[in-house]
């Protein structure tokens, strides 16, 4: 067997392992994490670090060992902490090592497909980089979707919080009421704040952490009002009702704007992706027709001008349809 075949086999094995890690490690994550935390109170286990919990599945235990071994290495870089925050904001319940392993495996697999299709190792090289960029875009899309859902629920949530205060609950008890009666994702955030308060963190710090996790101007306004009220006093329930009305009106106006600009946004997406889709399609169904664009220097110039023009057009369309309220 040649060296190229061995390298290809190793790459295929790593990509398969990454995909299996991505899907299998999603199961029973919460129970395993709880068990790890409980093991910290086991005496001698504290000094040596919490032992890994065996799940009974040999493959899953192996993958958990691999990701646990990667965590100390990744923890030395500042990028890992930012990645963990991004995964949390996108509501993706994966560790940084698991996400990196999945993205690397997908990049290797796409690169192998491209190398086999074009018969050149050069086609493999940009694929992992492109997949990494697309994974970042995917995280941004998930974060934006979760942020919109959070903002859409905020007005009704503040009303529920105000009603709990009017019923005689303390502010911490009102937060717990919201976490039990609201819907995700806002119930998850208030539930986390409630657990932080129960562990001894002050209410102001718990609210500040929520603001850091959710980049929402409306929620920042609410937290600022609560913190000011806790210093100077006043009717917090009435303040929350006023803020809730303002937020509902802003959400309503934003919905109307998104409806009016939906056609322009869809046109921008189609116009941006259509040339790329056609280029990939032609490269697969008719390599001889599209080949000069990849081999001839003048074709490289045309591709560069085309990509630059697409980027400029997409940016202009986004500026037009993005209206701040």
C-alpha positions in Angstrom: 0.0 0.0 0.0 1.4 3.4 -1.0 2.0 6.3 1.4 -0.7 8.3 -0.2 -3.2 5.5 0.5 -2.1 5.3 4.1 -2.6 9.0 4.6 -6.0 8.9 2.9 -7.0 6.0 5.2 -5.9 7.9 8.3 -7.8 11.0 7.2 -10.9 9.0 6.6 -10.6 7.4 10.0 -10.2 10.7 11.7 -13.2 12.2 10.0 -15.4 9.2 10.9 -14.2 9.4 14.5 -15.0 13.1 14.6 -18.5 12.6 13.3 -19.1 9.8 15.8 -17.8 12.1 18.5 -20.1 14.9 17.4 -23.3 12.7 17.5 -22.7 10.2 20.3 -21.3 12.6 22.9 -24.5 14.6 22.8 -26.4 11.9 24.7 -26.5 11.8 28.5 -24.3 14.9 28.7 -26.2 16.4 31.6 -26.2 13.3 33.7 -22.4 12.8 33.1 -21.7 16.4 34.1 -23.7 16.1 37.3 -21.9 12.9 38.2 -18.5 14.6 37.6 -19.5 17.4 39.9 -20.6 15.0 42.6 -17.4 13.1 42.4 -15.5 16.2 43.4 -16.8 15.7 46.9 -15.4 12.2 47.1 -12.3 13.0 49.2 -9.1 11.8 47.5 -10.7 12.4 44.1 -10.4 16.1 44.6 -6.7 16.1 44.6 -6.4 14.0 41.5 -9.2 15.7 39.7 -12.7 14.2 39.1 -12.6 10.8 37.5 -14.4 10.2 34.2 -17.7 8.5 34.5 -18.0 5.2 32.6 -21.2 5.0 30.5 -21.0 1.4 29.6 -20.5 2.2 25.9 -16.8 1.5 24.9 -16.9 3.9 21.9 -18.4 6.7 23.9 -16.0 6.2 26.7 -13.1 6.3 24.2 -14.4 9.5 22.7 -14.9 11.1 26.1 -11.3 10.2 26.9 -10.1 11.9 23.7 -12.1 15.1 24.4 -11.1 15.2 28.0 -7.5 14.8 27.0 -7.9 17.8 24.6 -9.4 20.1 27.2 -6.1 20.8 29.1 -4.4 21.7 25.9 -7.2 23.9 24.6 -7.6 25.6 28.0 -4.2 27.3 27.5 -5.5 29.4 24.7 -7.8 32.4 25.0 -9.7 31.4 21.9 -11.1 28.3 23.7 -12.9 30.5 26.3 -14.4 32.6 23.6 -15.5 29.5 21.7 -17.2 28.1 24.8 -19.1 31.4 25.2 -20.1 31.3 21.6 -21.4 27.7 21.9 -23.3 28.7 25.0 -24.9 31.8 23.3 -25.8 29.6 20.3 -27.4 27.0 22.7 -25.2 24.2 21.4 -24.6 21.8 24.3 -21.1 20.8 23.3 -17.6 21.3 24.9 -15.1 23.3 23.0 -13.0 20.1 22.3 -16.0 18.3 20.9 -16.9 21.2 18.6 -13.3 21.5 17.3 -13.2 17.8 16.7 -16.4 17.8 14.8 -15.4 20.8 12.6 -12.0 19.3 11.9 -13.6 16.0 10.9 -16.0 17.7 8.6 -13.2 19.7 7.1 -11.2 16.6 6.4 -14.1 14.7 4.9 -15.0 17.6 2.6 -11.4 17.9 1.6 -11.1 14.2 0.8 -14.2 14.5 -1.4 -12.8 17.5 -3.2 -9.4 15.7 -3.6 -11.0 12.6 -5.0 -13.2 14.6 -7.3 -10.5 16.8 -8.8 -7.7 14.2 -8.4 -5.3 16.7 -6.7 -4.1 17.2 -3.2 -4.3 21.0 -3.8 -8.1 20.8 -3.8 -7.9 19.4 -0.2 -6.0 22.3 1.3 -8.6 25.1 1.4 -11.5 22.8 2.5 -10.8 22.7 6.2 -10.3 26.4 6.3 -13.6 27.0 4.4 -15.4 24.6 6.8 -14.0 26.4 9.8 -15.3 29.8 8.4 -18.7 28.2 7.7 -18.9 26.8 11.2 -18.3 30.4 12.6 -21.2 31.6 10.4 -23.4 28.8 11.6 -22.7 29.9 15.2 -23.5 33.5 14.4 -26.8 32.4 12.8 -27.7 30.3 15.8 -26.8 33.1 18.2 -28.9 35.6 16.2 -31.9 33.3 16.2 -31.6 32.7 19.9 -31.2 36.4 20.5 -34.4 37.2 18.5 -36.3 34.6 20.4 -35.0 36.0 23.7 -36.1 39.6 22.8 -39.5 38.4 21.5 -40.2 36.8 24.9 -38.8 39.6 27.0 -42.0 41.8 27.1 -44.3 39.0 28.4 -41.5 37.9 30.7 -41.3 41.3 32.3 -45.1 41.3 32.8 -44.8 37.9 34.5 -42.0 39.3 36.7 -44.0 42.4 37.6 -47.1 40.3 38.5 -44.9 38.1 40.8 -43.6 41.2 42.6 -47.2 42.5 42.9 -48.1 39.2 44.5 -45.6 39.8 47.3 -42.6 37.8 46.1 -39.1 39.1 46.5 -37.1 39.8 43.3 -35.1 36.5 43.6 -38.4 34.6 44.1 -39.8 36.4 41.1 -36.8 35.3 39.0 -37.5 31.7 40.1 -41.1 32.1 39.1 -40.2 33.2 35.6 -37.7 30.3 35.2 -40.5 27.8 36.0 -43.3 29.4 33.9 -41.6 30.9 30.9 -40.4 29.1 27.7 -36.9 28.6 26.5 -34.6 30.3 25.9 -35.5 32.9 28.4 -36.5 30.3 31.0 -33.0 28.8 30.7 -31.4 32.1 31.3 -33.5 33.0 34.3 -33.1 29.5 35.7 -29.3 29.9 35.5 -29.5 33.3 37.3 -31.7 31.6 40.0 -29.1 28.9 40.5 -26.3 31.5 40.7 -28.2 33.4 43.4 -28.8 30.2 45.3 -25.0 29.5 45.2 -24.3 32.9 46.9 -23.9 35.3 43.9 -25.6 38.7 44.4 -28.7 39.5 42.4 -26.8 42.4 40.6 -24.0 40.1 39.6 -26.4 37.4 38.4 -28.2 40.0 36.2 -24.9 41.3 34.9 -23.9 37.8 33.9 -27.2 37.5 32.0 -26.5 40.8 30.1 -23.1 39.5 29.2 -24.5 36.2 27.9 -27.3 37.9 26.0 -26.4 41.0 24.0 -29.9 42.6 24.2 -30.3 46.3 24.5 -33.9 45.8 25.9 -32.7 43.4 28.6 -29.8 45.8 29.4 -32.4 48.6 29.9 -34.4 46.3 32.2 -31.3 45.4 34.3 -30.2 49.0 34.6 -33.6 50.0 35.8 -33.6 47.2 38.4 -30.2 48.1 39.7 -31.1 51.8 40.0 -34.3 50.9 41.8 -32.4 48.7 44.3 -30.3 51.8 45.1 -32.8 54.7 45.2 -36.0 52.7 45.8 -39.4 53.0 44.1 -42.1 50.9 42.6 -40.3 48.2 40.7 -43.4 46.5 39.4 -44.6 49.8 37.8 -41.2 50.4 36.3 -41.2 46.9 34.8 -44.7 47.4 33.3 -43.5 50.6 31.6 -40.4 48.8 30.2 -42.5 45.9 29.1 -44.8 48.1 27.1 -41.8 49.8 25.5 -40.3 46.5 24.6 -43.5 45.2 23.1 -43.9 48.2 20.9 -40.3 47.9 19.7 -40.7 44.2 19.0 -43.9 45.0 17.0 -42.2 47.6 14.9 -39.2 45.4 14.3 -41.6 42.6 13.1 -43.3 45.0 10.7 -39.9 46.1 9.4 -38.8 42.5 8.9 -42.0 41.8 7.0 -41.5 44.8 4.7 -37.9 44.0 4.0 -38.3 40.2 3.7 -38.3 40.3 -0.1 -35.2 42.4 -0.2 -33.4 40.2 2.2 -34.4 37.0 0.3 -33.2 38.6 -3.0 -29.9 39.5 -1.4 -29.3 35.9 -0.2 -30.3 34.5 -3.6 -28.1 37.0 -5.6 -25.2 36.3 -3.3 -25.3 32.5 -3.3 -26.4 31.9 -6.9 -23.0 32.6 -8.6 -21.2 30.4 -6.0 -23.8 27.6 -6.5 -23.5 27.8 -10.3 -19.6 27.8 -10.1 -19.6 24.6 -7.9 -22.3 23.0 -10.1 -20.4 23.6 -13.3 -17.1 22.4 -11.8 -18.7 19.1 -11.1 -20.9 18.5 -14.1 -18.6 20.1 -16.7 -15.0 20.3 -15.6 -13.7 21.0 -19.1 -16.0 24.0 -19.4 -15.2 25.5 -16.0 -11.6 24.3 -15.9 -10.0 27.4 -17.4 -11.3 29.5 -14.6 -9.2 27.5 -12.2 -6.1 26.9 -14.4 -5.7 30.1 -16.5 -4.3 33.2 -14.8 -6.9 35.4 -16.5 -9.6 33.1 -15.0 -8.1 33.6 -11.5 -8.4 37.4 -12.0 -12.0 37.0 -13.1 -12.8 34.8 -10.0 -11.2 37.4 -7.7 -13.1 40.3 -9.3 -16.3 38.2 -9.0 -15.8 37.3 -5.4 -15.0 41.0 -4.5 -18.1 42.2 -6.4 -20.3 39.7 -4.6 -19.0 40.7 -1.2 -19.5 44.4 -2.0 -23.1 43.8 -3.2 -23.9 41.6 -0.2 -22.6 44.3 2.2 -24.6 47.1 0.5 -27.8 45.0 0.6 -27.3 44.3 4.3 -26.9 48.0 5.0 -30.1 48.8 3.1 -32.3 46.2 4.8 -30.9 46.6 8.3 -33.0 49.3 10.0 -32.4 50.0 13.6 -35.4 50.7 15.9 
